[in-house]
Every structure is written in C-alpha cells, then in structure tokens.
Amino acid sequence: MKKNIILFATALVIFCAGCNTGNAGNPTNTAPYGDIVKSGLEVLVDNDFEPLKGKRIGLLTNPSGVDRNLRSTIDILFNAKGVELVRLFAPEHGVRGDIYAGGHADDSFDEKTGLPVASIYGKTLKPTPEMLEGLDAVVYDIQDVGTRSYTFISALGLMMRACAENDVEVIVLDRPNPLGGLKVEGNYVEPGFYSYISEFKIPYVYGLTVGEFARLINEEGLNTGQRGEDEHITCKLTVVPMEGWGRDMTYDKTGLPWILPSPQVPQAQNAIGYPCAGIVGDFSGHYLNIGVGYTLPFLTFAAEWVDADDLKAELDSYNIPGVAWRTIHYKPFFGAQQGTLLHGVQYFFTDYEVAPLTLINFYVMQAIHKLYPDHNPYEGGRNRTTDLVCGTDQIRLSFGKNFLVSDMIEYWNKDVEHFRELSKKYYLYQ
C-alpha cells in the first residue's frame, strides 16, 4: 500500500514551564486538573471532529479514553454531531474495564450505546476482515504506560496491520507518556522472542507517546506481526496530537486526570513503577512480591523470608543514582501471599532524570542473591516468560551467572543510542 501518513496538524503548543521531574514516581499533584495539556481527544473535539466527518468509525478504547471532565471517548463520539460511530473494539480488560486481568471476552454489545463490541483479546487478537467490514477508519484512544511489555500497543500494531490489509484508516488520539519522553532503556527484541508482550523491535522503555510510536512502527517497517515473522505493511495513519505536552513532563505535570488503563496501574506513579519492578514481578509468587495484591503495585520488593533492614542496607550500598529506599512491612489483600506478612523495601526517586528505571529490577535481584543465594528466580520455571519480556535470553544468561548488574548492563543498553537517533524524526513534541 502506498505510504499515506497524515498528521492532523493543529498548532503544537509546547508547554515546558514547571516541568521539573525530580519528584516523578512520587506525584505531588503540582498540576491540578486544568488546561496545561490537552489530549488528542480534546483537540479532536476542539476541531469539531474534522478527521472523522463523513466516515464510518470503529473505536478501540478502554476506560482510560476520557477527557478532563471524565467523559468517555465512546460517549463523546457516539453523541457527536456528524460522527458515525458504528463499532467498538475491546482490548484486554474490555472497553468499559469490566474484565479482570487475563480474562477473555466474547463479542457482545455495549449496554450504554447498543453498539456491537468486537473482542480482540482472547481467541482473536488481530481484527478479522469481518470486524472491519463497512468501516472507513478506526480510532485508537488508550492511555499508554511507555513500556514495551504492555498489551495495548500490541493491540494497536495488529489493528494497524489489519486496517492496512482492508484499506481502513487508523486515527490515533495522542496521550502523554507517563514516563516522560526522555527515558529510553533496554535492548531491542530479538528473533525468536517476539510475542504479544514484545511485539516490536524497540527498547523496553521507548520514550515516545503512542502517536509517535505509531508513526515510528508504520514508517520504519517494524510492524511485522505478533511473532515478528510477517512482512511489514504500512497503513494510512492519522495522528491527532496533544497540545501543551513537552518531553520532560511526567504525567503528574500534565493537569490531566489519570484513569487506570489496567487494574494494577491505578495511578500514574504505578505506571512509572511498571518498568522498575515488572521484570521481577514476572517471576510470579515464588520469588518477590512487588506490591501487587497490596496498595502499592510495582513499588515494593518484599517476601516473608527477607530481612527488610538488611535488604535496604545492601541496596543503599550500591548508590544507585536518583533512587532511595525505605523498609516496609505489609500483608497483601489478595493473591498467592494474601494475609502473609512480607518484609522488604519501597523505592523512591530523589532525582528522576538520572534514575535508571529498569535496572532497579536487577539491582534488587543482585542484592537478594547476595543475602539469600538459595532464592534463585531462574529456578522457578518462568524463564520463557522472562525472556519474552526482556526480548532476549541473553539478559538471563549473562545476569544469571553471578547476579551482577555489571555483567548485563552493556547488553541491556546496547541499542539505546541507536533508537534515540532513529526515533527523533517521529517526535511531535520538544
């Protein structure tokens, strides 16, 4: 298909005042709901839905698709004059957020609007031609978390492929990257390790908004299917950009309300925690609890057998830039360790700009191995999942020998600078 990338060009007003990210990860509510940043949805409304006029529209969204007054994208488009919304597409957790993690939904109807809902999480991941029949465009509006191992960007990629094959336009309503637009960490996904949680040859933390990400994979030949084995295909892509967002803005500086895109990311702080603790979390209940099941998902590392003071002392000795630790003791409310008193650490950022997010996972594993060498996460049978999340087996093989960050950091960072340069031409914001 002939390349046809359309950037819906409103004035991109880059608001950079008051964008110090030193407290990122520990939101201070410095930007109460106001008019600092307008999401792509709000820009679309301000421009009277111009890109949608005269088209039969499908919508891929979830509860995070709202304006600053918490009106759902579904309801806004359904009631908009001159907009013909005819079908919804349900990702993981459903369009209204009523399906819990890992649950699958069948095709159904939205109770509020009566619109048909096509499920694309479960038996069907890539929309079928029947699902797209009669549509001129599919709108995407979901809050991203800025980390590769998240199913919503995978759903977007497969939607883009399906739309390209069926001559349907894709319209992305842009939203902030909660990590900001400056963090890039982790190696590329390598052959043999592509999956629905690592679908693209990008770093683990990629420093782009979802609109910029869509432009990148569309133009750079990176949309090669769930297993990375299909020929790339370019879709007709329109991005409706935000107004007022700058690359050094974490979510707490945007003035937008945070609506959880998935159950364990209830606050923007947890989205920042996702790449910091999620890799450890993939070892499941046999290793460390990362706050899932408690009130601090992705913000702690704890176990029944850990001495919290010893773990804090060991981590303090590493002098990790921009990261501080406190001891914590808690009982999860649900999950494998429900009701069990756990001991460990909670981390905070003293200087977010210099803090290495993803390496927090590995520094914690290094400390645990030194203190408790009998607790080896790689002996728990989750190695394939861990490799898929990391996009390679080389991190496990290099780090797992001695559990030293120094043994894996070069490989983990090997693609960062290349990606920084590659992605710059797709920036929509400074």
Protein Blocks (a to p, Z undefined) as FASTA:
>chain_A
ZZddddddddddddfehpafklgoiaghlagcdfkbccfklmmmmnoommmgopacdddd
dfklccfkopafklmmmmpghiacfbdcddehijnopacehiacdddddfklopacddfe
djblbdcfklmgoiabdcdddddehiakbcklmmmmmmmmmmmmnopacdddddddfkbj
mbcgdjdddehiacfklmbccdfbloiafklmmmmmmmnopagojnopaccddddddddd
dehiafklcfklnopacddfbfklmbfklmmmmmmmmmmmmnojmlccehiaiabehiac
cdfkbcfklmmmmmmmnopghiacdddddddfbdjkgoiacdddddddfblklpcfklmm
mmmmmmmmmmmmmlcfklnopmmmmmmmnopaklmmmmmmnopaklmmmmmmmmmmmmmm
mmmmmpcbZZ
